[in-house]
Amino acid sequence: MRWITRSFSETGADFSLSPEHWLASETASQLADGKLLSEIVQSVTQTQVPPEDARFVLDTGNAREGLLDITILGDPISGRTSNKKIVRDGDVIISRLRPYLRQVTFIPPGTCDLLGVDQLYCSTEFFVLRSLEEGRSVAGLVAWLLSEPIQEMLSAAATGGHHPRISVDLLLNSPVGERYLDAGICERITTVLRRHIEGQRELLVLLRH
């Protein structure tokens, strides 16, 4: 049996006493050396109620194993009343709900133009991770978030019974290996994801004619 001791002053702003949280935090501290995620990205929480003609509002099911599934999107849904997070080209999104489902993806530059929209919206169940350095690709974080050590850490940290969720602080305090920030890897991931989206859009056009 694993155990860990923390003083009250260490429990943070939310006074978390969850053993899953602290055991996962201990695991994060033992990951390979690298920059903390918080030194690479910020977690963006800006929300807005999408206009009634919004055609692309991402649910957690639209992100899967690094891919963005748009085949079930594209039709306006009237009467939206709940806030959604705003997503921009170049963001990485990961669902905080049921992390074992691996609902992670990257929004390649040019996606909004390709889909003919000014911006995308997504469920508030997503963490939206945006590069701190303007113009720097963080596409490689998809591979990092889906890597075995990170997935094991997130699965261990999820709390909440029927709706297990993870904390963004756990991610932000985890080190990212340098290989995941390599410009070449980021460009290759970006290219593959862009082609995937282009292929889906082309298929939708063919199926609707």
Accessible surface in RSA format (square Angstrom, percent):
REM  Atomic radii and reference values for relative SASA: ProtOr
REM  Chains: A
REM  Algorithm: Lee & Richards
REM  Probe-radius: 1.40
REM  Slices: 20
REM RES _ NUM      All-atoms   Total-Side   Main-Chain    Non-polar    All polar
REM                ABS   REL    ABS   REL    ABS   REL    ABS   REL    ABS   REL
RES MET A   1   228.03 118.1 144.36  95.5  83.67 199.2 120.75 102.7 107.28 142.1
RES ARG A   2   136.49  57.3 115.05  58.7  21.43  51.0  71.43  97.6  65.05  39.4
RES TRP A   3   198.62  79.7 176.03  85.2  22.59  53.0 150.33  80.2  48.29  78.3
RES ILE A   4    45.12  25.7  17.87  13.3  27.25  65.7  20.58  14.8  24.54  66.6
RES THR A   5   100.97  71.8  84.23  85.4  16.74  39.9  72.69  97.6  28.28  42.8
RES ARG A   6    92.12  38.7  62.83  32.0  29.29  69.7  11.14  15.2  80.98  49.1
RES SER A   7    58.67  49.6  45.67  60.9  13.00  29.9  50.82 108.2   7.84  11.0
RES PHE A   8   149.17  74.6 135.66  84.0  13.51  35.2 139.22  84.4   9.96  28.5
RES SER A   9   103.23  87.2  66.18  88.3  37.05  85.4  55.59 118.4  47.65  66.8
RES GLU A  10    89.83  51.6  72.91  55.2  16.91  40.3  35.07  67.8  54.76  44.7
RES THR A  11     5.88   4.2   2.84   2.9   3.03   7.2   2.56   3.4   3.32   5.0
RES GLY A  12    42.99  53.0   0.00   N/A  42.99  53.0  38.05 104.4   4.94  11.1
RES ALA A  13   106.77  98.2  69.16 106.7  37.61  85.6  80.35 113.2  26.42  70.0
RES ASP A  14   108.06  75.7  79.64  79.3  28.42  67.2  48.08 113.2  59.98  59.8
RES PHE A  15   118.18  59.1 108.09  66.9  10.09  26.3 108.09  65.5  10.09  28.9
RES SER A  16    19.59  16.6  12.21  16.3   7.37  17.0  14.24  30.3   5.35   7.5
RES LEU A  17   143.26  79.8 118.91  85.1  24.34  61.2 121.00  85.0  22.26  59.9
RES SER A  18    28.12  23.8  19.57  26.1   8.55  19.7  25.49  54.3   2.63   3.7
RES PRO A  19    81.65  59.5  77.01  70.2   4.64  16.9  81.65  67.4   0.00   0.0
RES GLU A  20    71.24  40.9  69.35  52.5   1.89   4.5  22.88  44.2  48.36  39.5
RES HIS A  21    34.24  18.7  34.21  23.8   0.02   0.1  15.36  15.8  18.88  22.0
RES TRP A  22    32.72  13.1  32.72  15.8   0.00   0.0  32.23  17.2   0.49   0.8
RES LEU A  23    37.83  21.1  37.51  26.8   0.32   0.8  37.83  26.6   0.00   0.0
RES ALA A  24     0.34   0.3   0.00   0.0   0.34   0.8   0.34   0.5   0.00   0.0
RES SER A  25    29.16  24.6  22.39  29.9   6.76  15.6  17.75  37.8  11.40  16.0
RES GLU A  26    51.37  29.5  48.80  36.9   2.57   6.1  12.42  24.0  38.96  31.8
RES THR A  27    39.98  28.4  39.35  39.9   0.63   1.5  30.69  41.2   9.29  14.0
RES ALA A  28     4.06   3.7   4.04   6.2   0.02   0.1   4.04   5.7   0.02   0.1
RES SER A  29    90.42  76.4  50.12  66.9  40.31  92.8  51.27 109.2  39.15  54.8
RES GLN A  30   134.22  75.1  99.76  72.9  34.46  82.1  42.44  90.3  91.77  69.6
RES LEU A  31    29.05  16.2  16.86  12.1  12.19  30.6  19.85  13.9   9.20  24.8
RES ALA A  32    78.80  72.5  57.61  88.9  21.19  48.2  69.85  98.4   8.94  23.7
RES ASP A  33   139.06  97.4 118.67 118.1  20.40  48.2  40.81  96.0  98.26  98.0
RES GLY A  34    39.90  49.2   0.00   N/A  39.90  49.2  18.53  50.8  21.37  47.9
RES LYS A  35    92.45  45.1  86.43  53.0   6.02  14.3  55.39  49.9  37.06  39.5
RES LEU A  36    66.91  37.3  66.18  47.3   0.73   1.8  66.18  46.5   0.73   2.0
RES LEU A  37     0.08   0.0   0.08   0.1   0.00   0.0   0.08   0.1   0.00   0.0
RES SER A  38    46.27  39.1  32.52  43.4  13.75  31.7  23.03  49.0  23.24  32.6
RES GLU A  39   101.54  58.3  78.63  59.5  22.91  54.6  36.16  69.9  65.38  53.4
RES ILE A  40     5.84   3.3   0.77   0.6   5.07  12.2   3.74   2.7   2.10   5.7
RES VAL A  41     2.28   1.5   0.00   0.0   2.28   5.5   0.00   0.0   2.28   6.2
RES GLN A  42    85.41  47.8  81.41  59.5   4.00   9.5  17.94  38.2  67.47  51.2
RES SER A  43    31.02  26.2  10.41  13.9  20.61  47.5   7.76  16.5  23.26  32.6
RES VAL A  44    17.12  11.3  13.23  12.0   3.89   9.4  16.77  14.6   0.35   1.0
RES THR A  45    95.52  67.9  83.02  84.2  12.50  29.8  49.44  66.4  46.08  69.7
RES GLN A  46   107.00  59.8  94.34  68.9  12.67  30.2  36.14  76.9  70.86  53.7
RES THR A  47    56.54  40.2  33.76  34.2  22.79  54.3  13.66  18.4  42.88  64.8
RES GLN A  48    72.11  40.3  66.50  48.6   5.61  13.4  28.15  59.9  43.95  33.3
RES VAL A  49    65.93  43.4  53.48  48.4  12.45  30.0  53.48  46.5  12.45  33.8
RES PRO A  50     3.86   2.8   0.00   0.0   3.86  14.0   0.00   0.0   3.86  24.0
RES PRO A  51    64.43  47.0  52.35  47.7  12.08  43.9  64.40  53.2   0.03   0.2
RES GLU A  52   112.72  64.7 105.39  79.7   7.33  17.5  36.72  71.0  76.00  62.0
RES ASP A  53   102.82  72.0  92.44  92.0  10.39  24.6  39.02  91.8  63.80  63.6
RES ALA A  54    10.58   9.7   1.96   3.0   8.62  19.6  10.46  14.7   0.12   0.3
RES ARG A  55    75.64  31.8  69.88  35.6   5.76  13.7  25.54  34.9  50.10  30.4
RES PHE A  56     3.31   1.7   0.78   0.5   2.53   6.6   0.78   0.5   2.53   7.3
RES VAL A  57    15.50  10.2   7.10   6.4   8.39  20.2   7.10   6.2   8.39  22.8
RES LEU A  58     2.08   1.2   1.51   1.1   0.57   1.4   1.55   1.1   0.53   1.4
RES ASP A  59    85.69  60.0  84.27  83.9   1.42   3.4  26.86  63.2  58.83  58.7
RES THR A  60    20.83  14.8  20.83  21.1   0.00   0.0   1.76   2.4  19.07  28.8
RES GLY A  61    45.79  56.5   0.00   N/A  45.79  56.5  30.88  84.7  14.91  33.4
RES ASN A  62     2.07   1.4   2.02   1.9   0.06   0.1   0.39   0.9   1.69   1.6
RES ALA A  63     0.70   0.6   0.14   0.2   0.56   1.3   0.14   0.2   0.56   1.5
RES ARG A  64   117.87  49.5 117.87  60.1   0.00   0.0  51.23  70.0  66.64  40.4
RES GLU A  65    85.85  49.3  70.07  53.0  15.77  37.6  35.26  68.2  50.59  41.3
RES GLY A  66     4.54   5.6   0.00   N/A   4.54   5.6   4.43  12.2   0.10   0.2
RES LEU A  67    50.25  28.0  50.13  35.9   0.11   0.3  50.13  35.2   0.11   0.3
RES LEU A  68     2.57   1.4   2.24   1.6   0.34   0.8   2.24   1.6   0.34   0.9
RES ASP A  69    28.91  20.3  28.81  28.7   0.10   0.2   3.25   7.7  25.66  25.6
RES ILE A  70     0.30   0.2   0.24   0.2   0.05   0.1   0.24   0.2   0.05   0.1
RES THR A  71    58.08  41.3  42.55  43.1  15.53  37.0  32.09  43.1  25.99  39.3
RES ILE A  72   134.10  76.3 100.77  75.1  33.33  80.3 109.41  78.8  24.69  67.0
RES LEU A  73    22.62  12.6  16.31  11.7   6.31  15.9  20.10  14.1   2.52   6.8
RES GLY A  74     8.16  10.1   0.00   N/A   8.16  10.1   1.22   3.3   6.94  15.5
RES ASP A  75    92.16  64.6  85.34  84.9   6.83  16.1  29.34  69.1  62.82  62.7
RES PRO A  76    75.16  54.8  55.25  50.4  19.91  72.4  55.25  45.6  19.91 123.7
RES ILE A  77   102.07  58.1  99.00  73.8   3.07   7.4 102.07  73.5   0.00   0.0
RES SER A  78    88.44  74.7  69.06  92.2  19.38  44.7  32.49  69.2  55.95  78.4
RES GLY A  79    49.11  60.6   0.00   N/A  49.11  60.6  32.07  88.0  17.04  38.2
RES ARG A  80    51.13  21.5  32.56  16.6  18.57  44.2  12.84  17.6  38.29  23.2
RES THR A  81   119.86  85.2  92.96  94.2  26.90  64.1  65.90  88.5  53.96  81.6
RES SER A  82    60.06  50.7  52.59  70.2   7.47  17.2  47.51 101.2  12.55  17.6
RES ASN A  83    77.75  53.6  67.21  65.0  10.54  25.4  10.70  25.7  67.06  64.8
RES LYS A  84    42.93  20.9  42.93  26.3   0.00   0.0   3.37   3.0  39.56  42.1
RES LYS A  85    18.82   9.2  18.82  11.5   0.00   0.0   9.83   8.9   8.98   9.6
RES ILE A  86    11.05   6.3  11.00   8.2   0.05   0.1  11.00   7.9   0.05   0.1
RES VAL A  87     0.00   0.0   0.00   0.0   0.00   0.0   0.00   0.0   0.00   0.0
RES ARG A  88   114.56  48.1 112.70  57.5   1.86   4.4  42.41  58.0  72.15  43.7
RES ASP A  89    51.09  35.8  32.09  31.9  19.01  44.9  17.28  40.7  33.81  33.7
RES GLY A  90    20.71  25.5   0.00   N/A  20.71  25.5  15.79  43.3   4.92  11.0
RES ASP A  91     0.85   0.6   0.85   0.8   0.00   0.0   0.00   0.0   0.85   0.8
RES VAL A  92     0.00   0.0   0.00   0.0   0.00   0.0   0.00   0.0   0.00   0.0
RES ILE A  93     0.32   0.2   0.32   0.2   0.00   0.0   0.32   0.2   0.00   0.0
RES ILE A  94     3.50   2.0   3.50   2.6   0.00   0.0   3.50   2.5   0.00   0.0
RES SER A  95     2.14   1.8   1.02   1.4   1.12   2.6   1.02   2.2   1.12   1.6
RES ARG A  96    78.32  32.9  78.32  39.9   0.00   0.0   3.44   4.7  74.87  45.4
RES LEU A  97    23.99  13.4  23.62  16.9   0.38   1.0  23.62  16.6   0.38   1.0
RES ARG A  98    65.37  27.4  64.77  33.0   0.60   1.4   9.16  12.5  56.21  34.1
RES PRO A  99     6.26   4.6   0.63   0.6   5.62  20.4   4.65   3.8   1.60  10.0
RES TYR A 100   119.42  55.8 101.57  57.8  17.85  46.4  81.60  61.3  37.81  46.6
RES LEU A 101    85.00  47.3  70.08  50.1  14.92  37.5  73.29  51.5  11.71  31.5
RES ARG A 102    71.52  30.0  70.91  36.1   0.60   1.4  24.63  33.7  46.88  28.4
RES GLN A 103    27.05  15.1  23.40  17.1   3.65   8.7   3.60   7.7  23.45  17.8
RES VAL A 104     0.90   0.6   0.90   0.8   0.00   0.0   0.90   0.8   0.00   0.0
RES THR A 105     0.02   0.0   0.02   0.0   0.00   0.0   0.00   0.0   0.02   0.0
RES PHE A 106     1.72   0.9   1.39   0.9   0.33   0.9   1.39   0.8   0.33   0.9
RES ILE A 107     0.00   0.0   0.00   0.0   0.00   0.0   0.00   0.0   0.00   0.0
RES PRO A 108     0.51   0.4   0.51   0.5   0.00   0.0   0.51   0.4   0.00   0.0
RES PRO A 109    66.22  48.3  62.90  57.3   3.31  12.0  63.41  52.4   2.81  17.5
RES GLY A 110    34.82  42.9   0.00   N/A  34.82  42.9  26.01  71.4   8.81  19.7
RES THR A 111     3.53   2.5   1.27   1.3   2.26   5.4   1.80   2.4   1.73   2.6
RES CYS A 112    12.05   9.1  12.05  13.4   0.00   0.0   8.37  21.2   3.68   4.0
RES ASP A 113   125.02  87.6 103.16 102.7  21.86  51.7  31.45  74.0  93.58  93.3
RES LEU A 114    67.73  37.7  46.06  32.9  21.68  54.5  53.63  37.7  14.10  37.9
RES LEU A 115     2.37   1.3   0.98   0.7   1.40   3.5   1.69   1.2   0.68   1.8
RES GLY A 116    56.50  69.7   0.00   N/A  56.50  69.7  32.87  90.2  23.63  52.9
RES VAL A 117    31.30  20.6  16.66  15.1  14.64  35.3  24.18  21.0   7.12  19.3
RES ASP A 118   148.64 104.1 116.28 115.7  32.36  76.5  35.69  84.0 112.95 112.6
RES GLN A 119    57.34  32.1  50.64  37.0   6.70  16.0  12.29  26.2  45.06  34.2
RES LEU A 120     0.24   0.1   0.24   0.2   0.00   0.0   0.24   0.2   0.00   0.0
RES TYR A 121    11.92   5.6  11.92   6.8   0.00   0.0   6.57   4.9   5.35   6.6
RES CYS A 122     0.00   0.0   0.00   0.0   0.00   0.0   0.00   0.0   0.00   0.0
RES SER A 123    13.45  11.4  13.13  17.5   0.32   0.7   4.49   9.6   8.96  12.6
RES THR A 124    58.01  41.3  52.45  53.2   5.56  13.2  23.91  32.1  34.10  51.5
RES GLU A 125    31.39  18.0  31.39  23.7   0.00   0.0  15.35  29.7  16.04  13.1
RES PHE A 126     0.00   0.0   0.00   0.0   0.00   0.0   0.00   0.0   0.00   0.0
RES PHE A 127    16.22   8.1  16.22  10.0   0.00   0.0  16.22   9.8   0.00   0.0
RES VAL A 128     0.16   0.1   0.16   0.1   0.00   0.0   0.16   0.1   0.00   0.0
RES LEU A 129     0.15   0.1   0.15   0.1   0.00   0.0   0.15   0.1   0.00   0.0
RES ARG A 130    28.37  11.9  28.37  14.5   0.00   0.0  12.73  17.4  15.64   9.5
RES SER A 131    20.42  17.3   9.41  12.6  11.01  25.4   8.98  19.1  11.44  16.0
RES LEU A 132    94.83  52.8  62.42  44.7  32.41  81.5  64.23  45.1  30.60  82.3
RES GLU A 133   101.66  58.4  96.50  73.0   5.15  12.3  40.00  77.4  61.65  50.3
RES GLU A 134   159.73  91.7 131.31  99.3  28.41  67.7  67.80 131.1  91.92  75.1
RES GLY A 135    81.64 100.7   0.00   N/A  81.64 100.7  42.62 117.0  39.03  87.4
RES ARG A 136    71.46  30.0  56.92  29.0  14.54  34.6  27.49  37.6  43.96  26.6
RES SER A 137    46.19  39.0  30.74  41.0  15.45  35.6  38.49  82.0   7.70  10.8
RES VAL A 138     0.44   0.3   0.19   0.2   0.25   0.6   0.35   0.3   0.09   0.2
RES ALA A 139     0.00   0.0   0.00   0.0   0.00   0.0   0.00   0.0   0.00   0.0
RES GLY A 140     0.00   0.0   0.00   N/A   0.00   0.0   0.00   0.0   0.00   0.0
RES LEU A 141     0.07   0.0   0.03   0.0   0.04   0.1   0.03   0.0   0.04   0.1
RES VAL A 142     8.88   5.8   8.88   8.0   0.00   0.0   8.88   7.7   0.00   0.0
RES ALA A 143    38.49  35.4  27.65  42.7  10.84  24.7  34.33  48.3   4.16  11.0
RES TRP A 144     7.01   2.8   7.01   3.4   0.00   0.0   2.70   1.4   4.31   7.0
RES LEU A 145     0.11   0.1   0.11   0.1   0.00   0.0   0.11   0.1   0.00   0.0
RES LEU A 146    27.56  15.3  19.32  13.8   8.24  20.7  19.80  13.9   7.76  20.9
RES SER A 147    20.70  17.5  11.50  15.4   9.19  21.2  18.43  39.2   2.27   3.2
RES GLU A 148   123.69  71.0 112.70  85.3  10.99  26.2  43.13  83.4  80.56  65.8
RES PRO A 149    68.78  50.1  63.47  57.9   5.31  19.3  67.83  56.0   0.95   5.9
RES ILE A 150     2.64   1.5   2.64   2.0   0.00   0.0   2.64   1.9   0.00   0.0
RES GLN A 151    16.92   9.5  16.54  12.1   0.38   0.9  12.74  27.1   4.18   3.2
RES GLU A 152   103.46  59.4  93.86  71.0   9.60  22.9  41.78  80.8  61.69  50.4
RES MET A 153     1.53   0.8   0.00   0.0   1.53   3.6   1.48   1.3   0.05   0.1
RES LEU A 154     0.26   0.1   0.26   0.2   0.00   0.0   0.26   0.2   0.00   0.0
RES SER A 155    54.91  46.4  37.06  49.5  17.85  41.1  28.98  61.7  25.93  36.3
RES ALA A 156    53.99  49.6  36.89  56.9  17.10  38.9  49.14  69.2   4.85  12.8
RES ALA A 157     6.49   6.0   1.92   3.0   4.56  10.4   1.92   2.7   4.56  12.1
RES ALA A 158    18.39  16.9   5.28   8.1  13.11  29.8   5.28   7.4  13.11  34.7
RES THR A 159    52.91  37.6  43.62  44.2   9.29  22.2  22.08  29.7  30.83  46.6
RES GLY A 160    53.10  65.5   0.00   N/A  53.10  65.5  32.37  88.8  20.73  46.4
RES GLY A 161    72.22  89.1   0.00   N/A  72.22  89.1  44.58 122.3  27.65  61.9
RES HIS A 162   163.39  89.3 149.38 103.8  14.02  35.9 102.70 105.8  60.69  70.6
RES HIS A 163    96.99  53.0  95.48  66.4   1.51   3.9  65.63  67.6  31.37  36.5
RES PRO A 164    20.42  14.9  20.42  18.6   0.00   0.0  20.42  16.9   0.00   0.0
RES ARG A 165    78.11  32.8  74.37  37.9   3.75   8.9  25.21  34.5  52.90  32.1
RES ILE A 166     8.24   4.7   0.00   0.0   8.24  19.9   2.49   1.8   5.75  15.6
RES SER A 167    38.19  32.3  27.04  36.1  11.15  25.7  27.24  58.0  10.95  15.3
RES VAL A 168    33.43  22.0  31.58  28.6   1.84   4.4  31.58  27.4   1.84   5.0
RES ASP A 169    80.02  56.1  79.72  79.3   0.31   0.7  14.52  34.2  65.51  65.3
RES LEU A 170     5.92   3.3   2.42   1.7   3.49   8.8   5.77   4.1   0.15   0.4
RES LEU A 171     0.00   0.0   0.00   0.0   0.00   0.0   0.00   0.0   0.00   0.0
RES LEU A 172    29.89  16.6  29.89  21.4   0.00   0.0  29.89  21.0   0.00   0.0
RES ASN A 173    92.41  63.7  81.47  78.7  10.94  26.3  22.33  53.7  70.08  67.7
RES SER A 174     0.00   0.0   0.00   0.0   0.00   0.0   0.00   0.0   0.00   0.0
RES PRO A 175    17.69  12.9  14.85  13.5   2.85  10.4  14.85  12.3   2.85  17.7
RES VAL A 176     0.37   0.2   0.00   0.0   0.37   0.9   0.00   0.0   0.37   1.0
RES GLY A 177    10.49  12.9   0.00   N/A  10.49  12.9   6.86  18.8   3.63   8.1
RES GLU A 178   120.71  69.3 114.23  86.4   6.48  15.4  66.42 128.5  54.29  44.3
RES ARG A 179   160.99  67.6 149.39  76.2  11.60  27.6  71.31  97.5  89.68  54.3
RES TYR A 180    29.37  13.7  29.16  16.6   0.21   0.6  18.70  14.1  10.67  13.2
RES LEU A 181    12.19   6.8   0.90   0.6  11.29  28.4   1.15   0.8  11.04  29.7
RES ASP A 182    71.03  49.8  62.74  62.4   8.29  19.6  20.00  47.1  51.03  50.9
RES ALA A 183    82.53  75.9  69.56 107.3  12.97  29.5  74.46 104.9   8.07  21.4
RES GLY A 184    38.83  47.9   0.00   N/A  38.83  47.9  34.54  94.8   4.29   9.6
RES ILE A 185    62.33  35.5  62.04  46.2   0.29   0.7  62.04  44.7   0.29   0.8
RES CYS A 186     2.40   1.8   2.40   2.7   0.00   0.0   1.67   4.2   0.72   0.8
RES GLU A 187   101.45  58.2  99.72  75.4   1.73   4.1  47.06  91.0  54.39  44.4
RES ARG A 188   167.60  70.4 163.91  83.6   3.68   8.8  56.86  77.7 110.74  67.1
RES ILE A 189    36.34  20.7  33.49  25.0   2.85   6.9  36.29  26.1   0.05   0.1
RES THR A 190     6.94   4.9   6.94   7.0   0.00   0.0   4.97   6.7   1.97   3.0
RES THR A 191    35.93  25.6  35.86  36.3   0.07   0.2  26.99  36.2   8.94  13.5
RES VAL A 192    86.47  56.9  84.60  76.6   1.87   4.5  85.51  74.3   0.96   2.6
RES LEU A 193     9.69   5.4   9.52   6.8   0.17   0.4   9.53   6.7   0.16   0.4
RES ARG A 194    77.33  32.5  77.17  39.3   0.16   0.4  33.94  46.4  43.39  26.3
RES ARG A 195   162.08  68.1 153.60  78.3   8.48  20.2  49.74  68.0 112.34  68.1
RES HIS A 196    54.10  29.6  43.56  30.3  10.53  26.9  33.93  35.0  20.17  23.5
RES ILE A 197     1.77   1.0   1.77   1.3   0.00   0.0   1.77   1.3   0.00   0.0
RES GLU A 198    74.75  42.9  70.63  53.4   4.12   9.8  23.01  44.5  51.73  42.2
RES GLY A 199    36.70  45.3   0.00   N/A  36.70  45.3  30.80  84.5   5.89  13.2
RES GLN A 200    15.90   8.9  13.47   9.8   2.43   5.8  13.20  28.1   2.69   2.0
RES ARG A 201    50.62  21.3  50.54  25.8   0.08   0.2  10.48  14.3  40.14  24.3
RES GLU A 202   115.12  66.1 108.36  82.0   6.76  16.1  38.18  73.9  76.93  62.8
RES LEU A 203    88.75  49.4  87.28  62.4   1.47   3.7  88.41  62.1   0.34   0.9
RES LEU A 204    17.37   9.7  17.33  12.4   0.04   0.1  17.37  12.2   0.00   0.0
RES VAL A 205    79.47  52.3  77.57  70.2   1.91   4.6  79.47  69.1   0.00   0.0
RES LEU A 206   119.20  66.4 104.39  74.7  14.82  37.2 105.48  74.1  13.73  36.9
RES LEU A 207   128.13  71.4  95.91  68.6  32.23  81.0  98.96  69.5  29.17  78.5
RES ARG A 208   138.36  58.1 102.88  52.4  35.48  84.5  57.65  78.8  80.71  48.9
RES HIS A 209   181.99  99.5 112.65  78.3  69.34 177.4 111.39 114.8  70.60  82.2
END  Absolute sums over single chains surface
CHAIN  1 A    11152.1       8909.8       2242.4       6226.5       4925.6
END  Absolute sums over all chains
TOTAL         11152.1       8909.8       2242.4       6226.5       4925.6
